[in-house]
Amino acid sequence: MSPQIAFLGAGNMATAMINGLLASGFSPSQLRASDPSEAALSRLRSLGLSQLDTSPQHIFIDADLVVVAVKPQVAPDALVAIRDQIGPNTAILSIAAGIPIASLQAAVDPSVPVIRCMPNTPAMIGKGASGLFATAQASDAQRALAEQVTNAVGMTIWVSSEALLDAVTAVSGSGPAYFFALIEAIIAAGIDLGLDQKTAVALTLQTAIGAAELAGRSELPISTLRENVTSPGGTTEQALLALQSHQFDEIITHAVQACAERARTLGEEFG
Ligand SMILES: NC(=O)c1ccc[n+]([C@@H]2O[C@H](COP(=O)([O-])OP(=O)(O)OC[C@H]3O[C@@H](n4cnc5c(N)ncnc54)[C@H](OP(=O)(O)O)[C@@H]3O)[C@@H](O)[C@H]2O)c1
């Protein structure tokens, strides 16, 4: 039997995942969704899905995987509304940021297998990075199905404890914003030096893409790639010395740690 995946919430993230699943070979008949917004559902109807409802009443019955893709603050209540439909063979994949597994299980049943995911926004274009953690109740088949969902929008990394999802949040969940901030700063500096906006944006973006792809494809350590563009007495060296003199590494470490700490306290608040 081909697996059935039902989405609780049909917003941006669910739509990206559904697009990815269809592109990776899933049939529209394997995918369902419930969302109070008719506009959100009509987007999915245009992709060929037919099991769609503004009411969650029947959509989740016999689903192999329920993907919780609503905003974090509504996730527990949204799950309570469908708890009667969660059967013995259903697992939950939650992408709701910060909601602990214990809160999700409390909303349905503590024995329900839950896989918690921290995605990131490049999933919208199939370039996401997702961290996953599964409870011991999740079977290999359920883990594999969850991974098919996250692989459909990018790459997947499994972590060995739920607490490590705070580190995933700090590195990749919030990570795009750090890179956007760096990109913005370089563009502004380029404009200060006389480049027009369009040129500064084009050069900065292509450099970010090129550097990331080079680092991903090269067998050399990233530190060696950095050293290779840093000739003694040259231009890059001056830039890196200026970064160091302003504690660049410490600033980034502090930012990533602050993010992880906020993820931890948010989890406690949601819990
Ligand atoms: N780490 C990251 O960078 C990252 C990135 C993206 C998403 N996420 C997580 O992904 C989740 C979804 O985000 P999103 O951007 O896709 O949100 P979104 O576009 O707002 O989608 C959520 C959808 O759920 C609907 N909804 C609200 N209550 C519902 C209910 N009881 N049952 C079913 N559907 C309901 C909403 O309808 P209305 O608009 O009518 O309320 C909306 O269409 C969030 O929990 C977020 O934390 C994380």
The ligand as an ORCA input file, in Angstrom:
! r2SCAN-3c Opt
* xyz 0 1
  N      12.713     27.140     11.142
  C      12.120     27.820     10.204
  O      12.716     28.706      9.592
  C      10.746     27.507      9.805
  C      10.447     27.883      8.553
  C       9.166     27.730      8.132
  C       8.235     27.147      8.962
  N       8.548     26.714     10.198
  C       7.472     26.116     11.002
  O       6.529     25.584     10.109
  C       5.214     25.790     10.590
  C       4.331     26.340      9.470
  O       4.837     27.593      9.015
  P       4.267     28.285      7.705
  O       5.204     29.396      7.400
  O       3.975     27.271      6.653
  O       2.897     28.891      8.282
  P       1.631     29.426      7.489
  O       1.977     29.740      6.064
  O       0.985     30.471      8.321
  O       0.685     28.140      7.433
  C      -0.067     27.671      8.510
  C      -1.455     27.352      7.980
  O      -2.172     26.642      8.995
  C      -3.511     27.119      8.977
  N      -4.183     26.778     10.227
  C      -4.382     27.551     11.336
  N      -5.055     26.827     12.279
  C      -5.268     25.596     11.744
  C      -5.907     24.427     12.235
  N      -6.449     24.378     13.454
  N      -5.943     23.334     11.447
  C      -5.396     23.364     10.215
  N      -4.774     24.447      9.695
  C      -4.716     25.549     10.458
  C      -3.339     28.596      8.735
  O      -4.557     29.171      8.332
  P      -4.816     30.721      8.704
  O      -3.764     31.505      7.991
  O      -6.206     30.953      8.192
  O      -4.692     30.822     10.200
  C      -2.292     28.583      7.617
  O      -2.873     28.411      6.336
  C       5.311     26.737     11.774
  O       4.988     26.020     12.950
  C       6.746     27.181     11.799
  O       7.243     27.216     13.118
  C       9.814     26.891     10.633
*
